[in-house]
Amino acid sequence: MGRKKVKLAFIENINERKASYKKRLKGFIKKAHELKTLCNVEMAAIICSPYHIEPEVIPNNDVAISTFTKFRELPDFKQSKNMVTQKNSPRKGKGK
């Protein structure tokens, strides 16, 4: 039996929204650690949410600071070389 397709829309019920946030955050952290391990890349993430007073830093503050410092020290053209924003990202899928 397959999974049901999730409709991406704002979740009105605060309890359902918080539960979904926790579940997806756990999955995000797992995927980030898998990417770091499998591809031997340096990874850091800062997650700000309305459910916590302070932002969550993954894996920890020292690693995140060093990763973002290395990024900021790169020349501008190298920083933006592989950046993709929502506006200029290619749309994948079937055009109907």
Beta strands, then each sheet from edge to edge (+ up, - down):
strand 1: 45-47
strand 2: 56-58
sheet 1: 1+ 2-
end
